[in-house]
Amino acid sequence: MMAIYFHAKKTVLTIAIMAAVTVAFYVLGIKAEENGFVENVQIGVLLAAFVCWVGEAIKANKLADAPHSPVFAAFFALVVYIVLGRELTWLKVIGVNSGVADLIELASIIIALVLLIGFLFFWIVRVSNRLKCLINYMSSLSFFYAVCSFVFVLVGDVFENNLLHVSRYQFFEEMAELTGYIFITLSAINFSKKINAAYERN
């Protein structure tokens, strides 16, 4: 019960901060535009999340008694990579030829599918007590933040399609997505704390 309260408290604080930032940006008239300020911040946050998740996957794999399986970190690193590719429109935004960008996108999707199969194989063959491992991670703050990330990305999709019929809906879409990306970064940071604590015990 205390763990749920602790998770909720940190989550509400993060949402409150992002709500305040959203209001401030709205009042200041910051627009959500291609290659604009908000989108560039999104890309920076996603890059940080990707680096962190890759690093945690490597560190967790070296631990015989890692608190969380490296499969989780590797999976989220892959998800963040795909989202980052989408935000960069597979490098079209930095002037890469459209044909090359399409090839990068196709190759990334194929590699992602192969890696997902590899993660599944690793999970089945290398991970013992799979159910316990899954339950342990699902009860962690890292997983809680990952769920929050997914929820805010969905909220971004709601604004993208203007289902709420609000003005400047694109701005709210980008801010909701930014909040989601911050949560997936916080998820990686919390995952890192658990792995680092395990290293210290060893």
C-alpha positions as CSV (number, residue, x, y, z in Angstrom):
1,M,0.0,0.0,0.0
2,M,2.8,2.4,0.9
3,A,4.5,1.6,-2.4
4,I,1.4,2.6,-4.3
5,Y,1.2,5.8,-2.4
6,F,4.9,6.5,-3.1
7,H,4.4,5.9,-6.8
8,A,1.3,8.0,-7.0
9,K,2.9,10.9,-5.1
10,K,5.9,11.1,-7.4
11,T,3.7,10.7,-10.5
12,V,1.3,13.5,-9.4
13,L,4.3,15.8,-8.7
14,T,5.7,15.2,-12.2
15,I,2.3,15.8,-13.8
16,A,1.9,19.0,-11.8
17,I,5.3,20.3,-12.9
18,M,4.5,19.5,-16.6
19,A,1.1,21.1,-16.3
20,A,2.7,24.2,-14.9
21,V,5.3,24.2,-17.8
22,T,2.4,23.7,-20.3
23,V,0.5,26.7,-19.0
24,A,3.7,28.8,-19.0
25,F,4.5,27.8,-22.6
26,Y,0.9,28.5,-23.6
27,V,0.9,32.0,-22.0
28,L,4.3,32.7,-23.6
29,G,2.8,31.8,-27.0
30,I,5.3,29.0,-27.7
31,K,4.1,27.1,-30.7
32,A,4.3,23.5,-31.6
33,E,5.9,23.5,-35.0
34,E,8.1,21.3,-37.1
35,N,11.7,21.5,-35.7
36,G,10.3,24.0,-33.1
37,F,11.4,24.4,-29.5
38,V,9.1,21.7,-28.0
39,E,9.9,19.1,-30.7
40,N,13.6,19.7,-30.2
41,V,13.2,19.2,-26.4
42,Q,11.3,16.0,-27.2
43,I,14.2,14.7,-29.3
44,G,16.7,15.5,-26.6
45,V,14.6,13.7,-23.9
46,L,14.2,10.7,-26.2
47,L,18.0,10.5,-26.9
48,A,18.7,10.6,-23.1
49,A,16.1,7.9,-22.6
50,F,17.6,5.7,-25.3
51,V,21.1,6.0,-24.0
52,C,20.0,5.3,-20.5
53,W,17.9,2.2,-21.5
54,V,20.8,0.8,-23.6
55,G,23.2,1.3,-20.7
56,E,20.9,-0.4,-18.2
57,A,20.3,-3.4,-20.5
58,I,24.1,-3.9,-20.7
59,K,24.6,-3.5,-17.0
60,A,21.7,-5.7,-16.0
61,N,22.9,-8.5,-18.3
62,K,26.3,-8.5,-16.5
63,L,24.5,-9.1,-13.1
64,A,23.8,-12.7,-12.2
65,D,21.1,-11.5,-9.7
66,A,19.9,-8.4,-11.4
67,P,16.7,-7.0,-9.7
68,H,15.1,-6.6,-13.1
69,S,15.7,-8.6,-16.3
70,P,17.8,-6.9,-19.0
71,V,15.0,-7.9,-21.4
72,F,12.8,-5.1,-20.0
73,A,15.6,-2.4,-20.5
74,A,16.3,-3.7,-24.0
75,F,12.6,-3.7,-24.9
76,F,12.2,-0.1,-23.8
77,A,15.4,0.9,-25.6
78,L,13.9,-0.5,-28.8
79,V,10.6,1.3,-28.2
80,V,12.3,4.6,-27.6
81,Y,14.4,4.1,-30.8
82,I,11.3,3.6,-32.9
83,V,9.6,6.7,-31.3
84,L,12.7,8.7,-31.9
85,G,12.9,7.6,-35.5
86,R,9.2,8.7,-35.9
87,E,9.9,12.1,-34.3
88,L,12.9,12.6,-36.6
89,T,10.8,11.3,-39.5
90,W,13.7,8.9,-40.0
91,L,16.2,11.8,-40.5
92,K,14.1,13.6,-43.1
93,V,14.1,16.6,-40.8
94,I,17.8,17.0,-41.0
95,G,17.8,16.9,-44.8
96,V,18.3,13.2,-45.5
97,N,17.0,12.1,-48.9
98,S,13.4,10.8,-48.8
99,G,14.4,7.5,-50.4
100,V,17.2,7.0,-47.9
101,A,14.9,7.9,-45.0
102,D,12.3,5.4,-46.2
103,L,15.1,2.7,-46.4
104,I,16.2,3.5,-42.8
105,E,12.6,3.2,-41.6
106,L,12.1,-0.1,-43.3
107,A,15.4,-1.5,-42.0
108,S,14.6,-0.3,-38.5
109,I,11.2,-2.0,-38.5
110,I,12.8,-5.3,-39.7
111,I,15.6,-5.1,-37.2
112,A,13.0,-4.3,-34.5
113,L,11.0,-7.4,-35.3
114,V,14.1,-9.5,-35.3
115,L,15.2,-8.1,-31.9
116,L,11.7,-8.6,-30.4
117,I,11.9,-12.3,-31.4
118,G,15.4,-12.4,-29.8
119,F,14.1,-10.8,-26.6
120,L,11.3,-13.4,-26.4
121,F,13.8,-16.2,-27.0
122,F,16.1,-14.8,-24.3
123,W,13.1,-14.4,-21.9
124,I,12.1,-18.1,-22.4
125,V,15.5,-19.7,-22.4
126,R,17.6,-17.5,-20.0
127,V,15.1,-16.1,-17.5
128,S,14.1,-18.4,-14.6
129,N,11.1,-17.7,-12.5
130,R,9.6,-15.7,-15.3
131,L,6.3,-15.0,-13.6
132,K,8.0,-13.8,-10.4
133,C,10.4,-11.6,-12.5
134,L,7.5,-10.1,-14.3
135,I,5.4,-9.4,-11.2
136,N,8.5,-7.9,-9.5
137,Y,9.1,-5.5,-12.3
138,M,5.4,-4.6,-12.7
139,S,5.3,-3.6,-9.0
140,S,8.3,-1.2,-9.5
141,L,8.3,2.5,-9.9
142,S,10.1,2.0,-13.3
143,F,7.1,0.1,-14.7
144,F,4.6,2.6,-13.2
145,Y,6.4,5.4,-15.0
146,A,6.4,3.4,-18.2
147,V,2.6,3.0,-18.0
148,C,2.3,6.8,-17.4
149,S,4.4,7.3,-20.5
150,F,2.1,5.2,-22.6
151,V,-1.0,7.0,-21.2
152,F,0.4,10.5,-22.1
153,V,1.4,9.4,-25.6
154,L,-2.2,8.2,-26.0
155,V,-3.4,11.6,-24.7
156,G,-1.2,13.2,-27.4
157,D,-2.9,11.1,-30.0
158,V,-6.3,12.3,-28.7
159,F,-5.1,15.9,-29.2
160,E,-3.5,15.1,-32.5
161,N,-6.9,14.0,-33.9
162,N,-8.5,17.1,-32.2
163,L,-11.1,14.8,-30.5
164,L,-11.6,17.4,-27.7
165,H,-12.1,20.3,-30.2
166,V,-9.7,22.7,-28.5
167,S,-7.8,25.5,-30.0
168,R,-4.0,25.0,-30.5
169,Y,-4.6,21.3,-30.2
170,Q,-1.2,20.6,-31.8
171,F,0.5,22.4,-28.9
172,F,-1.3,20.2,-26.4
173,E,-0.4,17.2,-28.4
174,E,3.3,18.0,-28.3
175,M,3.2,18.8,-24.6
176,A,1.4,15.6,-23.8
177,E,3.9,13.6,-25.8
178,L,6.8,15.5,-24.1
179,T,5.3,14.5,-20.7
180,G,5.2,10.9,-21.9
181,Y,8.8,11.0,-23.0
182,I,9.9,12.4,-19.7
183,F,8.1,9.6,-17.9
184,I,9.9,6.9,-20.0
185,T,13.2,8.7,-19.1
186,L,12.2,8.6,-15.4
187,S,11.4,5.0,-15.8
188,A,14.9,4.3,-17.1
189,I,16.4,6.4,-14.2
190,N,14.5,4.4,-11.6
191,F,15.5,1.1,-13.3
192,S,19.1,2.4,-13.1
193,K,18.9,3.0,-9.4
194,K,17.8,-0.7,-8.8
195,I,20.7,-2.0,-11.0
196,N,23.3,0.3,-9.3
197,A,22.1,-0.8,-5.9
198,A,22.6,-4.4,-6.9
199,Y,26.1,-3.6,-8.1
200,E,26.9,-2.1,-4.7
201,R,25.7,-5.2,-2.9
202,N,28.0,-7.3,-5.1
